[in-house]
Amino acid sequence: MKLQLEGQRLRFRIDEAELARLLAGDTLVDQTRLGPVQASERRLQLHDDDALALDWNIDGITLALPRAAVQDYVAGLPRRDALRLTLGDASTALDLDFEVDVRDSVRTRRPRATRGA
């Protein structure tokens, strides 16, 4: 899982193996450690609610994506665009992009052409 943060935008990108785990009900976890005591985690999971849910605290970020929106997005893979969701109102809105690595999707989802003799 890769996280990019810039201004009022969060971008989560995962690969096909992580997507399979996410769709199976697993929570994806990525961790950064600073010394033996300090750690920050990023957690990504699906939930059955229609809304995006974000918990951001000193221990890290937990993002719960709406399962139906992710399933609709996944039905069109491989694709270059992200599933774009917004949290909050206009003055403090946080835009969130969720995407599956397009190169990994092409390798995984499209059959390879066989060479003729």
GUDONU-229971 format. One record per atom (N, C-alpha, C, CB): residue number from 1; residue in one letter; atom name; x, y, z. Coordinates in nm, 3 decimals. Atoms other than C-alpha are relative to their C-alpha. Glycine has a CB too. Example, Ala and Ser with C-alpha at 12.3 -4.5 7.8 and 13.67 -1.06 7.14 Angstrom:
% GUDONU-229971
<node 1 'a' 'N' <0.089 -0.119 0.000>>
<node 1 'a' 'CA' <1.230 -0.450 0.780>>
<node 1 'a' 'C' <0.090 0.120 0.000>>
<node 1 'a' 'CB' <-0.099 0.003 0.125>>
<node 2 's' 'N' <-0.082 -0.119 -0.006>>
<node 2 's' 'CA' <1.367 -0.106 0.714>>
<node 2 's' 'C' <-0.077 0.109 0.073>>
<node 2 's' 'CB' <0.041 0.046 -0.142>>
***
This chain:
% GUDONU-229971
<node 1 'm' 'N' <0.085 -0.117 0.000>>
<node 1 'm' 'CA' <0.000 0.000 0.000>>
<node 1 'm' 'C' <0.090 0.123 0.000>>
<node 1 'm' 'CB' <-0.097 -0.001 0.122>>
<node 2 'k' 'N' <-0.074 -0.125 0.006>>
<node 2 'k' 'CA' <0.128 0.343 -0.089>>
<node 2 'k' 'C' <-0.096 0.114 0.033>>
<node 2 'k' 'CB' <0.066 0.021 -0.140>>
<node 3 'l' 'N' <0.079 -0.116 -0.039>>
<node 3 'l' 'CA' <0.003 0.667 0.061>>
<node 3 'l' 'C' <0.074 0.125 -0.043>>
<node 3 'l' 'CB' <-0.027 0.002 0.153>>
<node 4 'q' 'N' <-0.055 -0.129 0.038>>
<node 4 'q' 'CA' <0.060 1.011 -0.084>>
<node 4 'q' 'C' <-0.091 0.106 0.061>>
<node 4 'q' 'CB' <0.012 0.016 -0.156>>
<node 5 'l' 'N' <0.075 -0.107 -0.065>>
<node 5 'l' 'CA' <-0.047 1.321 0.108>>
<node 5 'l' 'C' <0.051 0.132 -0.053>>
<node 5 'l' 'CB' <0.013 -0.008 0.154>>
<node 6 'e' 'N' <-0.036 -0.131 0.049>>
<node 6 'e' 'CA' <-0.052 1.665 -0.047>>
<node 6 'e' 'C' <-0.118 0.094 0.020>>
<node 6 'e' 'CB' <0.042 -0.005 -0.150>>
<node 7 'g' 'N' <0.107 -0.094 -0.026>>
<node 7 'g' 'CA' <-0.259 1.954 0.081>>
<node 7 'g' 'C' <-0.124 -0.070 0.051>>
<node 7 'g' 'CB' <-0.033 0.080 -0.125>>
<node 8 'q' 'N' <0.129 0.060 -0.039>>
<node 8 'q' 'CA' <-0.623 1.844 0.103>>
<node 8 'q' 'C' <-0.031 -0.124 -0.083>>
<node 8 'q' 'CB' <-0.113 0.103 -0.017>>
<node 9 'r' 'N' <0.019 0.122 0.079>>
<node 9 'r' 'CA' <-0.570 1.525 -0.095>>
<node 9 'r' 'C' <0.082 -0.114 0.057>>
<node 9 'r' 'CB' <0.038 0.024 -0.147>>
<node 10 'l' 'N' <-0.065 0.125 -0.039>>
<node 10 'l' 'CA' <-0.490 1.171 0.018>>
<node 10 'l' 'C' <-0.014 -0.095 -0.118>>
<node 10 'l' 'CB' <-0.063 -0.061 0.130>>
<node 11 'r' 'N' <0.005 0.098 0.109>>
<node 11 'r' 'CA' <-0.401 0.908 -0.241>>
<node 11 'r' 'C' <0.051 -0.133 0.053>>
<node 11 'r' 'CB' <0.086 0.048 -0.123>>
<node 12 'f' 'N' <-0.036 0.136 -0.037>>
<node 12 'f' 'CA' <-0.401 0.539 -0.153>>
<node 12 'f' 'C' <0.008 -0.082 -0.128>>
<node 12 'f' 'CB' <-0.104 -0.062 0.101>>
<node 13 'r' 'N' <-0.015 0.088 0.116>>
<node 13 'r' 'CA' <-0.265 0.300 -0.417>>
<node 13 'r' 'C' <0.042 -0.137 0.050>>
<node 13 'r' 'CB' <0.104 0.058 -0.101>>
<node 14 'i' 'N' <-0.030 0.137 -0.039>>
<node 14 'i' 'CA' <-0.262 -0.076 -0.379>>
<node 14 'i' 'C' <0.024 -0.083 -0.125>>
<node 14 'i' 'CB' <-0.113 -0.060 0.086>>
<node 15 'd' 'N' <-0.019 0.090 0.113>>
<node 15 'd' 'CA' <-0.165 -0.370 -0.598>>
<node 15 'd' 'C' <-0.112 -0.105 -0.002>>
<node 15 'd' 'CB' <0.140 -0.068 0.008>>
<node 16 'e' 'N' <0.106 0.100 0.017>>
<node 16 'e' 'CA' <-0.380 -0.661 -0.714>>
<node 16 'e' 'C' <-0.006 -0.099 0.117>>
<node 16 'e' 'CB' <0.022 -0.076 -0.130>>
<node 17 'a' 'N' <0.000 0.093 -0.114>>
<node 17 'a' 'CA' <-0.272 -0.892 -0.429>>
<node 17 'a' 'C' <-0.066 0.064 0.121>>
<node 17 'a' 'CB' <0.144 -0.045 0.034>>
<node 18 'e' 'N' <0.062 -0.072 -0.111>>
<node 18 'e' 'CA' <-0.368 -0.630 -0.173>>
<node 18 'e' 'C' <-0.150 0.018 -0.024>>
<node 18 'e' 'CB' <0.068 0.137 0.021>>
<node 19 'l' 'N' <0.141 -0.014 0.034>>
<node 19 'l' 'CA' <-0.697 -0.572 -0.355>>
<node 19 'l' 'C' <-0.076 -0.130 0.032>>
<node 19 'l' 'CB' <-0.017 0.036 -0.148>>
<node 20 'a' 'N' <0.064 0.128 -0.029>>
<node 20 'a' 'CA' <-0.780 -0.943 -0.330>>
<node 20 'a' 'C' <-0.022 -0.018 0.150>>
<node 20 'a' 'CB' <0.083 -0.116 -0.057>>
<node 21 'r' 'N' <0.013 0.010 -0.146>>
<node 21 'r' 'CA' <-0.715 -0.934 0.045>>
<node 21 'r' 'C' <-0.108 0.095 0.052>>
<node 21 'r' 'CB' <0.133 0.031 0.068>>
<node 22 'l' 'N' <0.099 -0.100 -0.041>>
<node 22 'l' 'CA' <-0.924 -0.617 0.084>>
<node 22 'l' 'C' <-0.142 -0.049 -0.031>>
<node 22 'l' 'CB' <0.026 0.135 -0.069>>
<node 23 'l' 'N' <0.132 0.049 0.040>>
<node 23 'l' 'CA' <-1.219 -0.766 -0.108>>
<node 23 'l' 'C' <-0.041 -0.124 0.079>>
<node 23 'l' 'CB' <-0.001 -0.032 -0.149>>
<node 24 'a' 'N' <0.028 0.118 -0.082>>
<node 24 'a' 'CA' <-1.192 -1.083 0.104>>
<node 24 'a' 'C' <-0.035 0.036 0.145>>
<node 24 'a' 'CB' <0.119 -0.095 -0.002>>
<node 25 'g' 'N' <0.036 -0.044 -0.135>>
<node 25 'g' 'CA' <-1.253 -0.874 0.417>>
<node 25 'g' 'C' <0.116 0.034 0.090>>
<node 25 'g' 'CB' <-0.081 -0.103 0.064>>
<node 26 'd' 'N' <-0.117 -0.034 -0.081>>
<node 26 'd' 'CA' <-0.898 -0.821 0.538>>
<node 26 'd' 'C' <0.017 0.151 0.010>>
<node 26 'd' 'CB' <0.126 -0.064 -0.058>>
<node 27 't' 'N' <-0.043 -0.138 -0.013>>
<node 27 't' 'CA' <-0.772 -0.488 0.667>>
<node 27 't' 'C' <0.146 0.006 -0.042>>
<node 27 't' 'CB' <-0.020 0.053 0.147>>
<node 28 'l' 'N' <-0.139 -0.019 0.042>>
<node 28 'l' 'CA' <-0.455 -0.375 0.490>>
<node 28 'l' 'C' <0.069 0.092 0.099>>
<node 28 'l' 'CB' <0.009 0.057 -0.144>>
<node 29 'v' 'N' <-0.073 -0.080 -0.099>>
<node 29 'v' 'CA' <-0.194 -0.239 0.730>>
<node 29 'v' 'C' <0.142 0.024 -0.050>>
<node 29 'v' 'CB' <0.001 -0.071 0.138>>
<node 30 'd' 'N' <-0.136 -0.040 0.032>>
<node 30 'd' 'CA' <0.126 -0.051 0.655>>
<node 30 'd' 'C' <0.050 0.078 0.120>>
<node 30 'd' 'CB' <0.008 0.084 -0.133>>
<node 31 'q' 'N' <-0.050 -0.063 -0.122>>
<node 31 'q' 'CA' <0.351 0.071 0.935>>
<node 31 'q' 'C' <0.135 0.064 -0.024>>
<node 31 'q' 'CB' <0.008 -0.102 0.112>>
<node 32 't' 'N' <-0.128 -0.068 -0.001>>
<node 32 't' 'CA' <0.633 0.319 0.975>>
<node 32 't' 'C' <0.044 0.011 0.146>>
<node 32 't' 'CB' <-0.008 0.141 -0.068>>
<node 33 'r' 'N' <-0.052 -0.004 -0.137>>
<node 33 'r' 'CA' <0.851 0.288 1.285>>
<node 33 'r' 'C' <0.112 0.104 0.010>>
<node 33 'r' 'CB' <0.051 -0.139 0.045>>
<node 34 'l' 'N' <-0.107 -0.095 -0.033>>
<node 34 'l' 'CA' <1.065 0.561 1.436>>
<node 34 'l' 'C' <0.057 -0.043 0.134>>
<node 34 'l' 'CB' <-0.053 0.150 0.005>>
<node 35 'g' 'N' <-0.059 0.050 -0.123>>
<node 35 'g' 'CA' <1.285 0.390 1.688>>
<node 35 'g' 'C' <-0.081 -0.116 0.057>>
<node 35 'g' 'CB' <0.011 0.111 0.103>>
<node 36 'p' 'N' <0.064 0.118 -0.057>>
<node 36 'p' 'CA' <1.175 0.112 1.921>>
<node 36 'p' 'C' <-0.142 0.024 0.053>>
<node 36 'p' 'CB' <0.084 -0.054 0.110>>
<node 37 'v' 'N' <0.128 -0.027 -0.065>>
<node 37 'v' 'CA' <0.865 0.287 2.058>>
<node 37 'v' 'C' <-0.102 0.065 -0.093>>
<node 37 'v' 'CB' <0.022 0.089 0.119>>
<node 38 'q' 'N' <0.093 -0.075 0.083>>
<node 38 'q' 'CA' <0.712 0.519 1.800>>
<node 38 'q' 'C' <-0.033 -0.074 -0.129>>
<node 38 'q' 'CB' <0.057 0.136 -0.032>>
<node 39 'a' 'N' <0.046 0.062 0.124>>
<node 39 'a' 'CA' <0.503 0.378 1.516>>
<node 39 'a' 'C' <-0.125 0.072 -0.048>>
<node 39 'a' 'CB' <-0.028 -0.152 0.020>>
<node 40 's' 'N' <0.119 -0.056 0.062>>
<node 40 's' 'CA' <0.244 0.511 1.278>>
<node 40 's' 'C' <-0.051 -0.100 -0.102>>
<node 40 's' 'CB' <0.029 0.140 -0.065>>
<node 41 'e' 'N' <0.058 0.098 0.091>>
<node 41 'e' 'CA' <0.005 0.285 1.089>>
<node 41 'e' 'C' <-0.099 0.065 -0.096>>
<node 41 'e' 'CB' <-0.069 -0.110 0.078>>
<node 42 'r' 'N' <0.104 -0.031 0.096>>
<node 42 'r' 'CA' <-0.205 0.323 0.780>>
<node 42 'r' 'C' <-0.082 -0.126 -0.017>>
<node 42 'r' 'CB' <0.059 0.051 -0.138>>
<node 43 'r' 'N' <0.091 0.115 0.013>>
<node 43 'r' 'CA' <-0.508 0.094 0.769>>
<node 43 'r' 'C' <-0.105 0.032 -0.105>>
<node 43 'r' 'CB' <-0.067 -0.034 0.137>>
<node 44 'l' 'N' <0.099 -0.015 0.105>>
<node 44 'l' 'CA' <-0.738 0.044 0.475>>
<node 44 'l' 'C' <-0.095 -0.118 0.008>>
<node 44 'l' 'CB' <0.067 0.010 -0.141>>
<node 45 'q' 'N' <0.100 0.105 -0.010>>
<node 45 'q' 'CA' <-1.062 -0.152 0.495>>
<node 45 'q' 'C' <-0.126 0.040 -0.072>>
<node 45 'q' 'CB' <-0.030 -0.033 0.147>>
<node 46 'l' 'N' <0.130 -0.026 0.060>>
<node 46 'l' 'CA' <-1.406 -0.182 0.341>>
<node 46 'l' 'C' <-0.107 -0.009 0.107>>
<node 46 'l' 'CB' <-0.028 -0.100 -0.116>>
<node 47 'h' 'N' <0.116 0.014 -0.087>>
<node 47 'h' 'CA' <-1.738 -0.131 0.515>>
<node 47 'h' 'C' <-0.126 0.013 -0.085>>
<node 47 'h' 'CB' <0.001 0.106 0.114>>
<node 48 'd' 'N' <0.124 0.006 0.076>>
<node 48 'd' 'CA' <-2.100 -0.166 0.411>>
<node 48 'd' 'C' <-0.077 0.132 -0.003>>
<node 48 'd' 'CB' <-0.088 -0.105 0.057>>
<node 49 'd' 'N' <0.061 -0.132 0.002>>
<node 49 'd' 'CA' <-2.190 0.199 0.473>>
<node 49 'd' 'C' <0.028 0.064 -0.137>>
<node 49 'd' 'CB' <0.054 0.089 0.117>>
<node 50 'd' 'N' <-0.020 -0.069 0.128>>
<node 50 'd' 'CA' <-2.225 0.426 0.168>>
<node 50 'd' 'C' <0.099 0.116 0.010>>
<node 50 'd' 'CB' <-0.132 0.052 -0.052>>
<node 51 'a' 'N' <-0.087 -0.115 -0.019>>
<node 51 'a' 'CA' <-2.002 0.694 0.319>>
<node 51 'a' 'C' <0.143 -0.042 0.029>>
<node 51 'a' 'CB' <-0.053 0.087 0.114>>
<node 52 'l' 'N' <-0.140 0.014 -0.032>>
<node 52 'l' 'CA' <-1.628 0.727 0.349>>
<node 52 'l' 'C' <0.018 0.026 0.149>>
<node 52 'l' 'CB' <0.088 0.097 -0.086>>
<node 53 'a' 'N' <-0.026 -0.022 -0.143>>
<node 53 'a' 'CA' <-1.501 0.697 0.708>>
<node 53 'a' 'C' <0.151 0.009 0.020>>
<node 53 'a' 'CB' <-0.062 -0.114 0.087>>
<node 54 'l' 'N' <-0.142 -0.022 -0.024>>
<node 54 'l' 'CA' <-1.165 0.832 0.822>>
<node 54 'l' 'C' <0.023 0.027 0.147>>
<node 54 'l' 'CB' <0.053 0.117 -0.086>>
<node 55 'd' 'N' <-0.043 -0.024 -0.138>>
<node 55 'd' 'CA' <-1.007 0.810 1.166>>
<node 55 'd' 'C' <0.148 0.032 -0.006>>
<node 55 'd' 'CB' <-0.030 -0.125 0.094>>
<node 56 'w' 'N' <-0.137 -0.047 0.009>>
<node 56 'w' 'CA' <-0.686 1.009 1.187>>
<node 56 'w' 'C' <0.041 0.046 0.139>>
<node 56 'w' 'CB' <0.016 0.114 -0.106>>
<node 57 'n' 'N' <-0.045 -0.037 -0.133>>
<node 57 'n' 'CA' <-0.506 1.022 1.519>>
<node 57 'n' 'C' <0.151 -0.019 0.010>>
<node 57 'n' 'CB' <-0.072 -0.082 0.108>>
<node 58 'i' 'N' <-0.144 0.005 -0.019>>
<node 58 'i' 'CA' <-0.158 1.014 1.667>>
<node 58 'i' 'C' <0.061 -0.135 -0.039>>
<node 58 'i' 'CB' <0.034 0.030 0.143>>
<node 59 'd' 'N' <-0.050 0.134 0.033>>
<node 59 'd' 'CA' <-0.128 0.639 1.601>>
<node 59 'd' 'C' <-0.005 -0.029 -0.149>>
<node 59 'd' 'CB' <-0.080 -0.104 0.073>>
<node 60 'g' 'N' <0.005 0.021 0.144>>
<node 60 'g' 'CA' <-0.209 0.670 1.231>>
<node 60 'g' 'C' <-0.134 0.032 -0.062>>
<node 60 'g' 'CB' <0.035 -0.140 -0.030>>
<node 61 'i' 'N' <0.120 -0.026 0.081>>
<node 61 'i' 'CA' <-0.485 0.669 0.974>>
<node 61 'i' 'C' <-0.071 -0.132 -0.024>>
<node 61 'i' 'CB' <0.037 0.068 -0.135>>
<node 62 't' 'N' <0.084 0.113 0.038>>
<node 62 't' 'CA' <-0.771 0.423 0.935>>
<node 62 't' 'C' <-0.105 0.052 -0.096>>
<node 62 't' 'CB' <-0.066 -0.069 0.125>>
<node 63 'l' 'N' <0.095 -0.040 0.104>>
<node 63 'l' 'CA' <-0.971 0.460 0.616>>
<node 63 'l' 'C' <-0.092 -0.117 -0.030>>
<node 63 'l' 'CB' <0.074 0.047 -0.128>>
<node 64 'a' 'N' <0.101 0.101 0.036>>
<node 64 'a' 'CA' <-1.294 0.267 0.561>>
<node 64 'a' 'C' <-0.072 0.049 -0.125>>
<node 64 'a' 'CB' <-0.101 -0.025 0.118>>
<node 65 'l' 'N' <0.062 -0.034 0.128>>
<node 65 'l' 'CA' <-1.411 0.276 0.200>>
<node 65 'l' 'C' <-0.133 -0.071 -0.015>>
<node 65 'l' 'CB' <0.093 -0.036 -0.116>>
<node 66 'p' 'N' <0.127 0.068 0.025>>
<node 66 'p' 'CA' <-1.768 0.201 0.093>>
<node 66 'p' 'C' <0.019 -0.119 -0.095>>
<node 66 'p' 'CB' <-0.103 0.098 -0.058>>
<node 67 'r' 'N' <-0.020 0.124 0.076>>
<node 67 'r' 'CA' <-1.769 -0.159 -0.033>>
<node 67 'r' 'C' <-0.062 0.008 -0.139>>
<node 67 'r' 'CB' <-0.059 -0.119 0.077>>
<node 68 'a' 'N' <0.068 -0.005 0.129>>
<node 68 'a' 'CA' <-2.020 -0.094 -0.313>>
<node 68 'a' 'C' <0.076 0.088 -0.100>>
<node 68 'a' 'CB' <-0.144 0.052 0.017>>
<node 69 'a' 'N' <-0.075 -0.090 0.089>>
<node 69 'a' 'CA' <-1.819 0.197 -0.457>>
<node 69 'a' 'C' <0.129 -0.066 -0.048>>
<node 69 'a' 'CB' <0.031 0.133 0.071>>
<node 70 'v' 'N' <-0.125 0.068 0.037>>
<node 70 'v' 'CA' <-1.499 -0.008 -0.453>>
<node 70 'v' 'C' <-0.030 -0.113 -0.098>>
<node 70 'v' 'CB' <0.072 -0.056 0.125>>
<node 71 'q' 'N' <0.035 0.109 0.091>>
<node 71 'q' 'CA' <-1.669 -0.306 -0.619>>
<node 71 'q' 'C' <-0.034 0.053 -0.139>>
<node 71 'q' 'CB' <-0.118 -0.080 0.056>>
<node 72 'd' 'N' <0.030 -0.062 0.130>>
<node 72 'd' 'CA' <-1.804 -0.078 -0.895>>
<node 72 'd' 'C' <0.129 0.043 -0.070>>
<node 72 'd' 'CB' <-0.094 0.120 0.018>>
<node 73 'y' 'N' <-0.129 -0.044 0.054>>
<node 73 'y' 'CA' <-1.455 0.068 -0.944>>
<node 73 'y' 'C' <0.080 -0.120 -0.053>>
<node 73 'y' 'CB' <0.081 0.076 0.107>>
<node 74 'v' 'N' <-0.077 0.119 0.034>>
<node 74 'v' 'CA' <-1.292 -0.277 -0.952>>
<node 74 'v' 'C' <-0.054 -0.068 -0.125>>
<node 74 'v' 'CB' <0.000 -0.099 0.117>>
<node 75 'a' 'N' <0.061 0.064 0.117>>
<node 75 'a' 'CA' <-1.537 -0.400 -1.218>>
<node 75 'a' 'C' <0.060 0.054 -0.131>>
<node 75 'a' 'CB' <-0.152 0.022 0.000>>
<node 76 'g' 'N' <-0.058 -0.060 0.121>>
<node 76 'g' 'CA' <-1.363 -0.166 -1.467>>
<node 76 'g' 'C' <0.151 -0.013 -0.011>>
<node 76 'g' 'CB' <-0.036 0.142 -0.006>>
<node 77 'l' 'N' <-0.146 0.014 0.005>>
<node 77 'l' 'CA' <-1.003 -0.268 -1.393>>
<node 77 'l' 'C' <0.043 -0.081 -0.121>>
<node 77 'l' 'CB' <0.052 -0.067 0.128>>
<node 78 'p' 'N' <-0.097 -0.103 -0.037>>
<node 78 'p' 'CA' <-0.748 -0.221 -1.535>>
<node 78 'p' 'C' <-0.043 0.138 -0.049>>
<node 78 'p' 'CB' <0.139 -0.034 -0.055>>
<node 79 'r' 'N' <0.034 -0.138 0.035>>
<node 79 'r' 'CA' <-0.793 0.156 -1.542>>
<node 79 'r' 'C' <0.100 0.095 0.063>>
<node 79 'r' 'CB' <-0.144 0.035 0.047>>
<node 80 'r' 'N' <-0.097 -0.099 -0.047>>
<node 80 'r' 'CA' <-0.581 0.465 -1.495>>
<node 80 'r' 'C' <-0.060 0.097 0.101>>
<node 80 'r' 'CB' <0.055 0.078 -0.118>>
<node 81 'd' 'N' <0.062 -0.097 -0.090>>
<node 81 'd' 'CA' <-0.832 0.678 -1.306>>
<node 81 'd' 'C' <-0.021 -0.061 0.138>>
<node 81 'd' 'CB' <-0.132 0.050 -0.057>>
<node 82 'a' 'N' <0.020 0.042 -0.138>>
<node 82 'a' 'CA' <-0.890 0.662 -0.932>>
<node 82 'a' 'C' <-0.148 0.009 0.037>>
<node 82 'a' 'CB' <0.085 0.086 0.095>>
<node 83 'l' 'N' <0.129 -0.019 -0.064>>
<node 83 'l' 'CA' <-1.204 0.616 -0.730>>
<node 83 'l' 'C' <0.018 0.123 0.087>>
<node 83 'l' 'CB' <-0.047 -0.128 0.084>>
<node 84 'r' 'N' <-0.017 -0.128 -0.071>>
<node 84 'r' 'CA' <-1.241 0.973 -0.602>>
<node 84 'r' 'C' <-0.118 0.022 0.093>>
<node 84 'r' 'CB' <0.013 0.118 -0.100>>
<node 85 'l' 'N' <0.101 -0.026 -0.102>>
<node 85 'l' 'CA' <-1.429 1.040 -0.280>>
<node 85 'l' 'C' <0.040 0.125 0.077>>
<node 85 'l' 'CB' <-0.015 -0.123 0.097>>
<node 86 't' 'N' <-0.026 -0.122 -0.075>>
<node 86 't' 'CA' <-1.462 1.354 -0.067>>
<node 86 't' 'C' <-0.060 -0.014 0.139>>
<node 86 't' 'CB' <-0.058 0.124 -0.072>>
<node 87 'l' 'N' <0.043 0.003 -0.139>>
<node 87 'l' 'CA' <-1.490 1.385 0.309>>
<node 87 'l' 'C' <-0.003 0.143 0.051>>
<node 87 'l' 'CB' <0.094 -0.089 0.087>>
<node 88 'g' 'N' <0.010 -0.133 -0.056>>
<node 88 'g' 'CA' <-1.613 1.701 0.478>>
<node 88 'g' 'C' <-0.072 0.097 -0.090>>
<node 88 'g' 'CB' <0.135 0.053 0.032>>
<node 89 'd' 'N' <0.071 -0.103 0.077>>
<node 89 'd' 'CA' <-1.767 2.025 0.360>>
<node 89 'd' 'C' <0.099 0.080 -0.085>>
<node 89 'd' 'CB' <-0.078 0.095 0.093>>
<node 90 'a' 'N' <-0.080 -0.073 0.100>>
<node 90 'a' 'CA' <-1.641 2.272 0.100>>
<node 90 'a' 'C' <0.122 0.069 0.059>>
<node 90 'a' 'CB' <-0.086 0.101 -0.069>>
<node 91 's' 'N' <-0.112 -0.077 -0.054>>
<node 91 's' 'CA' <-1.418 2.477 0.332>>
<node 91 's' 'C' <0.114 -0.087 0.051>>
<node 91 's' 'CB' <-0.049 0.088 0.112>>
<node 92 't' 'N' <-0.104 0.089 -0.053>>
<node 92 't' 'CA' <-1.230 2.179 0.479>>
<node 92 't' 'C' <-0.004 -0.138 -0.065>>
<node 92 't' 'CB' <-0.015 -0.014 0.151>>
<node 93 'a' 'N' <0.015 0.130 0.066>>
<node 93 'a' 'CA' <-1.302 1.904 0.229>>
<node 93 'a' 'C' <0.136 -0.067 -0.020>>
<node 93 'a' 'CB' <-0.070 0.017 -0.136>>
<node 94 'l' 'N' <-0.118 0.081 0.026>>
<node 94 'l' 'CA' <-1.047 1.625 0.205>>
<node 94 'l' 'C' <-0.036 -0.093 -0.115>>
<node 94 'l' 'CB' <0.045 -0.080 0.128>>
<node 95 'd' 'N' <0.022 0.086 0.115>>
<node 95 'd' 'CA' <-1.032 1.458 -0.136>>
<node 95 'd' 'C' <0.084 -0.126 0.017>>
<node 95 'd' 'CB' <0.036 0.073 -0.133>>
<node 96 'l' 'N' <-0.068 0.127 -0.013>>
<node 96 'l' 'CA' <-0.940 1.092 -0.134>>
<node 96 'l' 'C' <-0.004 -0.074 -0.133>>
<node 96 'l' 'CB' <-0.062 -0.085 0.112>>
<node 97 'd' 'N' <-0.009 0.082 0.121>>
<node 97 'd' 'CA' <-0.819 0.894 -0.434>>
<node 97 'd' 'C' <0.043 -0.141 0.041>>
<node 97 'd' 'CB' <0.101 0.062 -0.103>>
<node 98 'f' 'N' <-0.034 0.141 -0.020>>
<node 98 'f' 'CA' <-0.819 0.513 -0.415>>
<node 98 'f' 'C' <0.023 -0.060 -0.137>>
<node 98 'f' 'CB' <-0.112 -0.076 0.080>>
<node 99 'e' 'N' <-0.026 0.059 0.130>>
<node 99 'e' 'CA' <-0.656 0.329 -0.700>>
<node 99 'e' 'C' <0.078 -0.130 0.014>>
<node 99 'e' 'CB' <0.076 0.098 -0.090>>
<node 100 'v' 'N' <-0.075 0.124 0.011>>
<node 100 'v' 'CA' <-0.520 -0.008 -0.800>>
<node 100 'v' 'C' <0.105 0.024 -0.109>>
<node 100 'v' 'CB' <-0.093 -0.123 -0.034>>
<node 101 'd' 'N' <-0.111 -0.023 0.092>>
<node 101 'd' 'CA' <-0.181 0.005 -0.972>>
<node 101 'd' 'C' <-0.035 -0.055 -0.138>>
<node 101 'd' 'CB' <0.129 -0.066 0.053>>
<node 102 'v' 'N' <0.046 0.039 0.133>>
<node 102 'v' 'CA' <-0.268 0.000 -1.342>>
<node 102 'v' 'C' <0.095 -0.100 -0.066>>
<node 102 'v' 'CB' <-0.015 0.123 -0.087>>
<node 103 'r' 'N' <-0.095 0.095 0.061>>
<node 103 'r' 'CA' <0.052 -0.180 -1.450>>
<node 103 'r' 'C' <-0.019 -0.139 0.059>>
<node 103 'r' 'CB' <0.145 0.047 0.021>>
<node 104 'd' 'N' <0.022 0.129 -0.064>>
<node 104 'd' 'CA' <-0.012 -0.456 -1.197>>
<node 104 'd' 'C' <-0.132 -0.060 -0.049>>
<node 104 'd' 'CB' <-0.001 0.015 0.154>>
<node 105 's' 'N' <0.129 0.049 0.050>>
<node 105 's' 'CA' <-0.376 -0.482 -1.313>>
<node 105 's' 'C' <0.012 -0.054 -0.141>>
<node 105 's' 'CB' <-0.103 0.111 0.004>>
<node 106 'v' 'N' <-0.017 0.047 0.138>>
<node 106 'v' 'CA' <-0.273 -0.515 -1.676>>
<node 106 'v' 'C' <0.069 -0.136 0.001>>
<node 106 'v' 'CB' <0.082 0.102 -0.084>>
<node 107 'r' 'N' <-0.071 0.129 -0.009>>
<node 107 'r' 'CA' <-0.026 -0.792 -1.587>>
<node 107 'r' 'C' <-0.089 -0.110 0.054>>
<node 107 'r' 'CB' <0.124 0.014 0.088>>
<node 108 't' 'N' <0.083 0.100 -0.068>>
<node 108 't' 'CA' <-0.282 -0.970 -1.370>>
<node 108 't' 'C' <-0.128 -0.033 -0.074>>
<node 108 't' 'CB' <-0.034 0.048 0.139>>
<node 109 'r' 'N' <0.134 0.017 0.054>>
<node 109 'r' 'CA' <-0.608 -0.921 -1.556>>
<node 109 'r' 'C' <-0.006 -0.026 -0.149>>
<node 109 'r' 'CB' <-0.080 0.118 0.030>>
<node 110 'r' 'N' <0.003 0.020 0.145>>
<node 110 'r' 'CA' <-0.518 -0.925 -1.924>>
<node 110 'r' 'C' <0.085 -0.119 -0.037>>
<node 110 'r' 'CB' <0.049 0.126 -0.075>>
<node 111 'p' 'N' <-0.080 0.117 0.039>>
<node 111 'p' 'CA' <-0.411 -1.254 -2.076>>
<node 111 'p' 'C' <0.113 0.040 -0.093>>
<node 111 'p' 'CB' <-0.089 -0.107 -0.068>>
<node 112 'r' 'N' <-0.114 -0.026 0.088>>
<node 112 'r' 'CA' <-0.073 -1.256 -2.241>>
<node 112 'r' 'C' <-0.023 -0.063 -0.136>>
<node 112 'r' 'CB' <0.130 -0.053 0.063>>
<node 113 'a' 'N' <0.011 0.056 0.136>>
<node 113 'a' 'CA' <-0.065 -1.304 -2.615>>
<node 113 'a' 'C' <0.103 -0.112 -0.015>>
<node 113 'a' 'CB' <0.022 0.112 -0.109>>
<node 114 't' 'N' <-0.094 0.110 0.024>>
<node 114 't' 'CA' <0.091 -1.631 -2.716>>
<node 114 't' 'C' <0.065 0.020 -0.135>>
<node 114 't' 'CB' <-0.071 -0.138 0.008>>
<node 115 'r' 'N' <-0.073 -0.014 0.125>>
<node 115 'r' 'CA' <0.354 -1.631 -2.983>>
<node 115 'r' 'C' <-0.020 -0.124 -0.086>>
<node 115 'r' 'CB' <0.151 0.024 0.026>>
<node 116 'g' 'N' <0.013 0.111 0.094>>
<node 116 'g' 'CA' <0.303 -1.841 -3.291>>
<node 116 'g' 'C' <0.134 -0.060 -0.036>>
<node 116 'g' 'CB' <-0.071 0.046 -0.126>>
<node 117 'a' 'N' <-0.125 0.067 0.035>>
<node 117 'a' 'CA' <0.562 -2.088 -3.409>>
<node 117 'a' 'C' <0.051 0.046 -0.133>>
<node 117 'a' 'CB' <-0.018 -0.149 -0.002>>
***
